[in-house]
């Protein structure tokens, strides 16, 4: 009888351990889906340390390292994943992206080749024409605009692309560069690697290619810049998040000024910090895929939201005879959850509200919402629910500094 009792007790303990492990993973997954990345990370480290064979936990830990900009650690976890793991192809794509962030194009290419990745031809170009930043000081570059769109709505800078004088607009909703088909033809950009992509909520034709040279007037220069050519973008030329990733950058909206400093120069970055407002607020952010920056925010009474920072959202309307720009957009799913009347959301529209839109202690009242009827459900980045998108209209009230080493925004009043 004793032997039977002991055996029963051992089996019971094993069962309880399994249940406990599963519960821990579900807790971590729940944190992750809600954008509580650090809480998820801490749970996952415990699980992986005690259950190194838990492939799901390891993969989610890899994603957690990645979104925090800890790419080498993400790659270390990748090497420990079983090749028979059902999500191994997704982990390969993430590892390739980690190598690209590290500008290790050789290993990105080798991994793509070993796994027959769709990115192979694009990565071969990157490997042979390496993206290079030429910057050796602190640069101050004024906002400029053309007669069509004011920098108050969409900031840009003048510069040269393949030797051609150009107006290049700023948009954190882009990765490196995005160029319209008409502009690409004028700039002599070869159309390679045709594929499809998304512009807002619409699917469009696009091509991956390389810009041989780009420079900002009185600013840094770049060689072999990755670019996406989009069929529906006309003459627009855009630089985005992955250009800034190579720099320590302030977008000083009130003074209509970019300040660019090479990210690898510690002394210059210290000097750059002295230029920032003493009244500043630091906000942690995360970076998913190539360019999707997110941070926590609040809309009305809805706190702890995951907001995608897309400085290029151009949604304009007229209120009382004045052109105004929406500062926020969200899906039908979220708007209904927050109490908006579904019967008023049958088509795309602007929605004036008395809701505030807040990041930390930065609060702006009377948010104008742009609703795109094509966006029925919340976006998700790597499994994290994205509650809404915050635009230039909100950001333009601050001096906004992006620090990719600390993964932190610095907002100055």
N, C-alpha and C positions, 0 to 999 in steps of 0.2 A: 504493500500500500504506500509505503514511503517513496519507493522508486517512482510509482505512478504520479504521486503528488509533486515530486521534484521535476519530472519531465513536463508536467502540465504547467508548472510555474515558469520554467524556462521558455516554453512555447508562448505563454502569455506575455512574458517580458519582451520577446522578440516581436510579437504582434504590436505591442504598445510602442515599441521603438519605431517600427515602420509607420504606424499611424502618426506618431509625433513628427517624424521626418517629413511625411507628406503634408502635414499641417504647417510646418515651417516653410515649406516651399510655396504652398498656397498663400501664406501670409506675405512672403517676399514678392510673389507674382502680383498680389493685390496692391502692394505698395508701388510696384513698378507701373502697373496700369494707371494708377492715380498720379503718377509723376513724382512720387516720393522716392527719388532715386537713391539718396544716401541711406535711407532706412532699408530699402530693398537690398542695397549693396551689403550692408552689415549682416543682414540675415543670410544672404547668399554665401558670404565668406565662411560663416559658421557651418552651413550645410556642406559646402565643398570640402572643408577641413575634416569633417567627421564622415562624410560619404563621398569620397573622391570619384566613385563610379556613377554618381547622379549626373547624367549628361544634360538633362534639362536645366539643372541648377548651374552647371558649368557654362552652358551657352548663355544663360541670362546674366551670369557674372561677367562674361566676355562683353556683352552688350553694355553692362553697367560701367565697366572700365572705359569702353569706347566713348560713350556719351559724355563722360567726364574729361575727355581729351587725354586719357591715359592709354595711348595707343600701344606702347610696348608691352604693357601688362595685359591688354586685350589679346595681343598676338601670342603671348606666353600661354594664356588659357586656351587659345585656339589649337596650339600644338598638343594639348592634352585631351582634346575631344576625339571620341571614337569615330573613325571614318564611316562606320555603318550607322551612325546616329542619323535619325530621320531628317534632321534639320541641318545636316552637314553642308549642303549646297548654300544655304543661307549664311552659315558661318564663314564659308569661303568668300562670299561676296563682301561680308563685313571685314574680313581680314584684308582683302584687296583694298578696300576703302581706307583701312588703317595705314597700310603701306603708302597710299597716295598722300594721306595727311602728313606722314613723315617724309614725304618726297623721296621715298625709296622705290623708284619706279622699276628697278631691275627685279626686285623680289615680287612686286605687284604683278609684273609681266610673267614671271616664272610660275607663280601660283595660278594665274589665269590660264596659262598654257597647260599646266598639269591637270586642270579641271575643266578644260574645254569651255572657258567662260566666254560669254557674248562680248565682254569688254576687251578681248584679246587684241583685235586690230587697233583699237584706240590706244591701248597701253603700249603697243609696239611703237606707235608714234611718240608717245610721252617718253619712252625709254631712249629713243634716238634723238629727240629734240627736247632737251631737259628744260623745264620751267625754271627761270632764273630771275631773281630780284636784284636790281642795282640801286642801292640806297646806302648813304654813308653819313647822313646828318638828319636833323629835324627839319621837315618841310612844312611850310604853310601854304596851302593852296585854296584860293577863293572859290566859292560857289559861282558858277556861271550858268546862263541859260540862253535859249534861243527865243525867237518871237512867238513860238507855238506854246511852250509850257514854261511857266515861271519856276525859278528855283524854290519859291515858297511852297510850291506843290510837289516838285520833283527835282531835288538838287543834282547838279552835274558839275563837271570840270572840263576845261579844254585840254586837249592833248593831241598826240599823234599816234595813229595806228598804221603800221606799215608805211610810215612816212607821210600819211595823209592827215591834215589837220581835221580834228573831229571833236564833237561834243559828246562826252561820255557820261551817262547818267548813273547814279548810285542806287543800288537796290539789294538789300540783304536777302530778298527772295530769289536771288540768283547765286550761282556758284562762283566760277571764275569770271567768265565773260559770256554775255548773250548778245547776239547781233541779228538784226532783221535781215531777211534775204536780199532786199534791195541794197542795204548798206554793205553786206558781205561782197556783193558783186563789184561795188565801187572800190572797196578796200583790197580787192584781189585775194580774198580768202577762198581757198579751195574747199569745195563741198565734198566731204569724205564721210564714210560710215553713216549712211542714212538710217534713221530710226524714227521712232515716234516718242513723244513726250507730252507733258501737261503744261498748259499755260492757264493759270488760275484753275478752273474746273473743266477746261476744254482740251480734248486730245488733238495734237497738231503734228505735222511732219517737221523733222529737225535733222540736223547733221552735226556730227562731232568733227572738229578740226583744230588747227593751231594758228594763232596769230604770231607772226614772226617777231614783231616788236611793237611795244606800246609804251608810251610815256605820258605822264601828266605834266602840263606846263608848270615849271618851277617846282616839280615834284619828282618822285621816284620813277624809275624805268623798269620795264619787264621784258624778258625775252621768252619766246616759245610759250605763249599763254594759251592754255586750253580754252576753247570757245565752242558754244553751241549756236548754230545758226537756225533761227526759227522762221518758218514760212510766213507766219502771220504778223511779224513784228516790224515790217516795213524798213524805215531808215533808222530806227532806234538802235543805239549802242549802249550797253549796260555793263558796269563792273559790279561784282558782288562780294559775298562773304569770304570766299577763298582767296581773293586778292588781299583783303584786310587781314586774313589769317597769317600772312607773312610779315605783318607790321603791328606796331602798337599805335592805334588810331583813335583820334578824337574827332567826332563829327560835331562841331560847335555850331549848332543851328542858329542860336540868337545872333552870332557874329558872322554867320554865313561863311564858315571856314572849315576846311579839313586840316588836321595836323597829323602828319605821318612820320613815324620814327621806326628805323629798322629794329625788328624784334630781337635780334641777336646781339644788340649793343646795350649792355646793362647801364653803362654810364649815361648814355643819351636818354634812355628811358627814365632815369632818375631826374634828368633835366626836364623831360616832358612832363613828369608828374608835378613839377613846380609851376607849370603853366595852368594846372587845373584849379577849379574853384575850391576854396577852403571849405565851402558848404556843399559837401557832396554826399551821396548815398551810394553804397556799394550793394550790388545785387548779383548773386550767383546765377550763372546761366549754364545750359547744357547744349551740346552740339551733336545733332544726329545726322547720319549719312554724310553728305559732303558739306551742306551749308545751312541746315535747318536749326537755327538758334531758338531756344525756348527758355522762358523764365516764369516763375510764379506770379500771379496777379489776382486782381479782384474786379468784378463787374457788378455794380450794385451791392447787394448783400451776399453775392455768390463769391466766396473766398476760396483760396487754394487752387485757382484755375491754372491750367497749363497753357501759356500763350506763346504763339509763334511770332517772332519779331520780323515783320516783312515791311521794310521801309519803303518799298516800291508800290504798295497798293495805291492805285490811282482810281479812286471812286469819287466822282465829283457830281454835285447837284447845285441847285440854286435855292436858297432860303431867303425870303424877303429881299429878292433882287441881288443877293450877294452869292458869289461862288464859294461853296464850302466843300471840304473833303472829309469823308468818313474816316474815323480813327479806329474802327473796330468792325470785324465781321465774324459771324459764327454760323454754324449749320442750323438747319431746321430742327434737328434733334435737340440741340442745346437751347435754342430760343424757346421752344415749347416747354422744355424742362424748367426754364426760368420764368414762365408765366406769360409769354407772348401768345396772342390769339392766333391760332392756326388759320382761321378763316381769312386773316389779313396777309397770309404768307403764300398765296397761290402763285405769285410771280415775283421776280426780282424787284427789290424796292429799297428805298432809304427809310430808316425808322428813327426819327428824333426821339430821344428819351431823356428822362431826368436822372438816369443812372450815372454814377461816377465810374471812371475807369482808373484803376490804381495799380501801381507797382510799388511795393513797400509803402513808404510814407509820401510818395508822389501821387497826388490825387487830382484828377481833372473831372469836373462835373459835366452834366448834360451831353452825354456821349451820343454822337451820331453814328448809327449802325448801318452798314451796307449789308443787305441780305441777298445772296446769290441763290436763286431757286434751284440751281443745279446741285448745290451742296446739301444733300438730304441728311447725311450722317456725319458725325464728328470724324475729322482726320485722325490718324494715329501714326506716330513716329516710332517704329520698332516695337509696337505694342503699347506705347504710352498714349493715352487719350489726349487729344489736343482740343481744348475747349473753345479757342478763338484765335483770331489773328489781330495783332496790334500794329498800327501803321505809322507812316511819317507824320500824319496829322497830330498824333499824340507825342511822338518823339521830338517834333520840331520846337517844343517849348524848353528844351534842355540842351546842355552840352553833354554829348553821349560818348563815353570812352569805352572801347572794347579791348579787354586784356585777355588774350588767349592762353597766356601762361598760367594765370590764376583762375581762368574761366570765370571772369567777373566783369560786370558792367559797372562803370562809375558814372553816375548822373550828377551833373553840376547845375545849380540853379542859374 
